[in-house]
Amino acid sequence: MSAAELDTSSSPRAHKKRKTLEMAENKDPKEMAGAAAPQTNPTSSPATLDKGHEAYHSCLSSNKEWAAEYTKANPDFFGKSAQGQTPQVLWIGCSDSRVPESTILGQAPGALFVHRNIANVISPTDTSILSVVEFAVGAIKVKDIVVCGHTKCGGVNATLGNSKLGILDVWLQPMRILREKHHEELEKLEDPEEKRTALSRLNVQAGVDTLRRIPVVIEAMKERDLQVHGLIYNLHTGLLDDVETKEDESRKETRASTFTLQ
């Protein structure tokens, strides 16, 4: 059936449509094929566009492999995971790529509730971390909170220096105050790495103290034995070292009476 036979309407719109179909019928098939083929630019091929982003695509490929292997070993895992989470530990750590909490602890997805930032700084005015703590302690009801620093921390190293770093100067201010407060103690350490590790420990201790002053944490410590711990991850060994954060009962009582709000 030709274009003329297909459309017998005499309206201008129909006439235009009929002309278009007739032109298409009279075209050389090879010419039509050439016109329909997308024009490719050698410089914009997928391989070229993705050059320099291989790590990202490797992540996607690895995700598919991981999901397949995990499903094979634990057929019901993702179905159960989609129903909700019940982590027992809140992990507060550094954003450093070398300290992936689930990996270094050997934990499966769902075992940890996590917050990470530059140098694991815990500030009483940071609404982001306060929201995480409120949800983890008040809603999920975790049993333990871990504050984890690590050796060779870039944020700690920056704090021990005096270079301007823009917005990071504001973020690292709490740790710079620690540097000032413990100046004599830190200056006695001649080894730069020992000094960094010492400040990392002080930062963890300060973070634990800050957490223990949050009302929801105070209440949970009193009513259901919530515990707050400090750790340092050693990049040289892959092991976690305990940071001393114990306190006597009198200090607990003083803190509770000071920071518990009605």
Secondary structure, 3 states (H helix, E strand, C coil): CCHHHHCCCCCHHHHHHHHHHHHHHHCCHHHHHHHHCCCCCHHHCHHHHCCCCHHHHHHHHHHHHHHHHHHHHCCCHHHHHCCCCCCCEEEEEECCCCCCHHHHHCCCCCCEEEEEEHHHCCCCCCHHHHHHHHHHHHHHCCCEEEEEEECCCHHHHHHHCCCCCCHHHHHCHHHHHHHHHCHHHHHCCCCHHHHHHHHHHHHHHHHHHHHCCCHHHHHHHHHHCCEEEEEEEECCCCEEEEECCCCCHHHHHHHHHHHCCC
